[in-house]
Amino acid sequence: MNRPNEESQVRAGKPSDCPPDESLAALASGTLAAEEVARLDEHVDACAACRELLAAYARECLISHEGFASTVPDADRVSELLRAAGFSPGTRLGRYVILERVGAGASGVVYAAHDPDLDRKIAIKVLHRGIAEQDGRERLLKEARAMAKLAHPNVVAVHDVGSVGEHVFVAMEFVAGGTLRSWMADVHTTDEIVRAFTDAGRGLAAAHKAGLIHRDFKPENVLVGKDGRVRVTDFGLAARGRPSELAPDSEGNVAPGSDASLWTKAMAGTPAYMAPEQRDGRPADARSDQYAFCVAFGEALHGSRPSAPRDVHSPKGSTRRVPSRVSAILARGLEPDPARRFLSMTSLLRALEAAQSRGRRWLAFFATLAVLAIGGGATARAVSARARLCADASSDLRGVWDDGTRDAASRAFAASGAPNADETWQRVSRSLDGYTASWVASRTDACQATRIRGEQSDAMLGLRMQCLDRRRGELEALAGVFAHADGEVVQHAVDAAGRLAPISDCDDTTALASTLLVPDSKETRERVERVRADLDRVVALESAGKFADALPAAREDAARARTIGYRPAEAEALFAVGRLENETGDPRAAVATLNQAVDAAEAGRDDEVAAEAWVALVALLGVDLDRGKDAEPAIRRANAAVERAGPTSPAAAMLHEALGGVDQAGGRYHDAVRELRAAIDLEKKSLGPRHLRVGRSLRELASMLRDDGDTDAALDAYAESLAIEKEALGPMHPELAATTQSLGVLLSRLGRYGEARADYERALSIRERVLGASHPLVGETLASLVVAMRWSGAAAEALPLAERAERIEEAAFGLDNQSTASAINNIGYVQEALGHLADARASYERGLAIQEKVFGPDGGRVSLSLANLGRVRLAQGDAAAALALYERAARIDEKTLKPDHPDRAYALVGVGRALLAAGQPARARAPLEKALALRESGRVAPRLLAEARFAVAHALVATGDRPRAVALAEQARTDYAPLGPAFDTERSAVDAWLRENAH
């Protein structure tokens, strides 16, 4: 049976012990007997030739537009289907006129076409309907539009995207030439191959920076024009989804032998080039493209595809001598664990350039000797001088991060006494070693681009060096802090190292071209440099958690910057002061300072600082100070500032996070989830999917999902966050305690107080051991633990813990602080549970007075304190006083919470119960019904639902609606049933009421 040419080429190289072609075709079509699937899968995984043939068969199935065929496809059937799906010459697709068909692949058919408006020849790819339907027409259009914005000499330019009827198409530049596969069939030198793949890698890196992942990089998806220029094509357009009926389980697994397994292996990329995570059905990212790139690169060098790092070192049958440094780069890119590959394609290319540069330096050395030997001394000296200009960039880091500074930091970590000092040091030293390696590579490349290769101007070299000098200053400041590390610095060290500004910014020539100009005056420049050098130290102290030490220095820098008259430097210093004022517990001062920072940044046209300062104001006003209305102007200005700074600005992700916090505080939980997901997407693209900041954002997302009622998704987000944090920080770090504590909050919401208590105790154990018994975060964890103990029936044990938490918070923050007020309220909460009503009333009144001072009499957080106090006054028999407190709380909620916020039910339930106690059931019914509706729609804790249902039942029976009253009381009994002995009193009350009213 004759098959298409692609299969014939693959089959020709297939070993004789491979299974028959018909078996592979049956596997591709989904018709292979179940007992044969596992055996064949095992062979295919180990056989490159069969993987390639399987991919070809699978593509036939996709091209059929009918999903996976029910019979083995034959060549005639495939050709017939392709003709039916095709467009004949002269057909119009939008404004374009089809000229001829030039090729087909897994994702679509490519035609040469004419653009009559611009009178040029183009290429049009028409995507297969199967892909468009399953992957989503709008997503494909969106991704293709993103490609259209990417302009890079090593990426095929996308001119237009659109859809006509059922067809989705992409119009691209027409490249006269062939594929990299056909180019590789000719004989080339090692240098020529390295140059070609370096260019292809630059195209991949540019796409990654724009947020695009290829997912199917291979020689067939790289074009080599007749002009010799290499261009990567088909970004993100290969099929990558699964048919919905073949969805994996919650762990991403698919039943052995199912078509979904084949889809994952064969259709989300080409098996021979796919990274292990893609073959396993896990999401692909930029490091997956890096793996495919190294497979193809190794194949071009040696004639066979490597499948493991060892395969690139002296592969069998290869006669090509490849420098060991190049082989080492390929081996790293082929690591099975994505975390062990290069951080990015840019990092890989830098390493490749450094390896090549080293080789060129040796060649230059020998050339110099040759010139000297024939008397060309002057020329030789010139060549040697140029080479020396870019040699040994690591010498610029002496005293910054070298053996001496590394040893000093290591000794300081060891002497800190922190329980996790050694483990943290290992992580931090690796991080800074990698940072310095990137710095050296970038410094070398910047110099060579101008002095050796002549492809970069002196002005751009100056900008890159200026950027690298600033990065070196930041590194030096942090190394200095690490050299005097104490326990607090150790706990913040991994985070501090991760906050160093990325070296890749110094390679972004487009962004650097728009960098603010430094002052013309040499004296002014030197003064600015001194301020910024000291600000580097301030930021290092801030990153290491030394807020109190950093704040006075930041204020001095701001005062010095004002006298210079260079507004960008003043903005940087004021922004640091504002952040630190908030961190040290003075949010009102921070608001004023951040506004000054914004003024200075906008006056100095520093878009980045302006954007980040506006975002900080949004978070401060809308979340920390709970002043949602005041935050609205800041939100508008922040959006404008981020738009001006650009979509790749760090402020873009920060703004989504801040808006998510504001939405959460305002009860707009669904909106909050959407904002956090957007922030996480940006962070994963810019920082990598396993970065610590991503883990933190996932923790915030989980809390928002919790509030939105999606508890399953929240549990998943907490699990992912914990996994990232353990990987980045180790098992005994306070960050894990924070996430574990947040998980406890979710379990409390679900009424699983015993499990919540266990999580709080785990978090407390970590924080006490690492931070010390009197640290404010220990007080925070104690507060959460106290609430869980109260509801799990251990109020008597909880009281001394609540009192300890209050002492810790007051010692750390003073009396007039929200944290202290919350701790005092918790004492009242436990006292109330124990029946000590007078003591509880006194505690609630103390907490209320502090919150009114901090937030004002109508601040949103005052409402819950009023409700707590009202509950005690009602229990004491003073219904009138309780009603007044509850009504005031309800008025505050009307101003600060959206109409359907479930927290409004606290005050409304109180109003209704106070009216019932006052003998006014008719008036009580409306607020109680409203409270019940809020809690039923808000997916609140079972105890809160039970409370509202039972209160409504009282009002209904008193106003004559006994049947519904009984039904609600029975629901309340069901709500209380699983909650444990702490709710025996409530259950008994419901049972007694039902015995009296059910008949």
Disulfide bonds with the S-S distance in Angstrom:
Cys390-Cys447 2.00
Cys467-Cys506 1.98
